[in-house]
């Protein structure tokens, strides 16, 4: 019996995103502390990797990625980091996430397809029906690879901006001081404003480019490609 492959976004959430959140939120001295937070964070990718292996799915790429990411950031978090090392820790997560996009093609389910072309947005039956020749399938795969490298570049840009922002906010603060702790708190919300919002714009631009390229490749109109647009068109035609 063929084993059903896990959903890449679920893999990513269980092995990279949730462990990173656990590591950040539980490392405070009034919670678990950095050592136990690291142990808890490691349990998710390790446990998921073992589950995949027992179910004969082989080594899970995202589990390996999650273990490496958590170990690197967690071990750095155990030390009393100066601003440079803390900035490096902040830059690690988007680097690992950026690596995931191109490498996910080796597992047969590109992460970029799950994120940008998910069934809630894209009319999957219409898309697959329009890819009616081997050449179109090949060109579509090339588009996904280009989009994956685009997302990888976006994550690397995020990493560089995270590093620069952390260095700017923490550079003149003494590690362990009250000012240092306040600067870390400021880093959390300012990172969203300075980095998160612009990156959302870049991701949206990448999605629009991908949709435009798919419509040019398949001959589908955008209303036919998008689930909501197709529904509206059918309602108008049926009326």
N, C-alpha and C positions, 0 to 999 in steps of 0.2 A: 504493500500500500504506500502510495506517495505521501511523504510528509508535507503538510502545508507550511510554507515559509512564513516566518514572522513578518509583521508589518514593519518596514524600516523606521517609520516615525515612532512606533512603540518601542522598537529596539533602542533608538536614540534616546528616548525619554527615560527608559529604565536603566540604561548603562552609562549615560553621559550627563544628561540634564538634571535628573533627580539626585544622583550622587553629588553633583557639584553644588546644588542647592542645599542638600543636607550638610555638606562640608562647610559651607559658608554660614548657615544659620545655627548649626549646633556647636561650632567651635568656640563660642563665647565661654569665658570662665564660669558664668552663672548657669550654663547649660551642661553639655557633656564635656566641654574642653576639647582642645585640638586632637589629642590622641584618640579618644573614644569616638569623636566625630569622624576621624579618618577610618576607623575600623567599621563603623556603621555605613559610611559611604562606600567602602570596598565591598560590602556584602551584596549590594544590588548587582553590579556587573559580574562579580564572581558567581553569585547564585544563578543568575540568568545564563551565564556561559556554561555552567555545569548542567543546567536543565537542557540547554540546546544539545550539548554533547551526549547526554543520556538518551535523548530522543533521536539520536543518530542524525542530527543536522550538522554535525562536525563542529569545528571551531567557529564561533560567532565573531565576526569582525568588530561589531560594535562593543561586544564585551571586552575584547582585547583593548580597543580604543579607550573605553571607559576606565579600565583598570590602570592603563598608563596615565591617563589624564588625572585620575584621582590620586594616584601615588605621587605624581610629580607635584601637583598643587598641594596635596595634603602634607607631604614631607617638608615642602617649603614653608607651609603654614605652622609647622611645629617649631620652627626657629624664630628667634626674635629678629624679624627681617628689617633691614633698612629700606629706604624708599625705593632704591633700584631693584632689589630683589622682590619687594612687594609688587612693584609695577610689572616685573617679569611674570609673577604668578597671575596677575590680572590678565595678562596677555595670552596665557597658555590656553584657556578654554576655547576662544575663537580659532586659535591655530589648529587644535585637534578637530574642531567642528569643520574647519575648512578642508582638512585632509579627508574627512569622511565623504565629502561630495564626489570628488573624482574616483576615489577608491570603491565607492558603493556600486559602480558599474561592474566591477568584477564579481559581484554577488547576484547579478541579473536583475536587480530592482533598483534603478537609480534613485537616490534620495531626492534629487531635484524634481523628478517626475511626481513623487509622492507629495512634495510640498507645493509645487506650482501648478500641477496638472491633476489634482485630486478629483475624484468623481463628484464631489459636492459642487464643483465649479465647472468642470469640463464634461461634455457629453461623450463619455468614453466609447459607447457603441458606434456613434457617428464617426469619431476619430479613427477607430480601428477599421471601420468599413472603408473609409476614404484612403487608408494606406493599403491600396489594393495591388501594389506591385512590389517586388523585391527592392527595386531602386528607391521607391518611396520609403520603405522600411529602413533602408540604409541611410537615407538622407535625414529621416526623423531621428535615428540613433545619433547621427552627427550633431544635430541640433541640441539634443539632450546633453551630449558631452560638452558642447560649447557653453550651454547654460550652467552645467556643473562647474566648469572652470570659472565662469563668471561669479557664481556663488562662492567658490573657494577664494577668489580674489577679494570679494566683499568681506569675507571673514578675516582675511589677512589684513585688510585695511582696518577693520574693527580692532584687530589685535594691536596694530601700531597706534591707533588712537587711544585704546585703553592704556597702553604703556605710557604714552605721552601725558595723558590726563592724570594718571596715578602719580607720575613723577612730578608733575606740576603742583598737585595738591599736597603731596607728602614730603617733597624734597627738603624743606627746611625744618621738619618736625622730628623730634626725638622719638624713636621707636619705644612703645610702651607708655608714652605720656598721654595725658588727657587730650592735648591738642592733636596728637596722632590719631587717637580713637575718633575724635570728632571729624577729622579729615577723611577717615575711612567711611564714616557715615555719609559725609557730603559726596564722596566719590560714588556711592551707590545711586543716589538720585540724579546727580549731575551727569553721570554716565548715560542715563537714558535720554536726557535732553540733548546732550552734545553729540552722542554716538548713535543711540537707538533710533531716534527719529530720522536722521539722515540716511541710515542704513535701510530703514523701511522704505524710504523713497527710492533708493537704489534697487532694492528687491522688486518694487512695483515696476520700475522701468524695465528690469530684466524680464518680468512676466509679460509686459506689453510687447517687448521685442520677440519673445518666444511665441506668443499668440499670433503676431503678425507674420512670423516666419512659417508657422504651421498653416495658416490660411493660404499663404502663397504656395506652399508645397502641395496641399491637398485640394485646393479649389473650394474649400468650404468657406462660407461667409461666417463672420464672427458670431452672429446670432445663432447659426447652426452649431457652432462649436461650443458655445457657452450653454450650460443647462438652462439657466433662467431665460435666456433669449430664445432658445428653442421652444420652451413652453409657451412663451408669449406669442411667438409666431404661429404655433399650432392653434392656440386659442383664437387668434385673429382669422386664420384660414378656415377654421371650423365654423366660425361665426358667419 
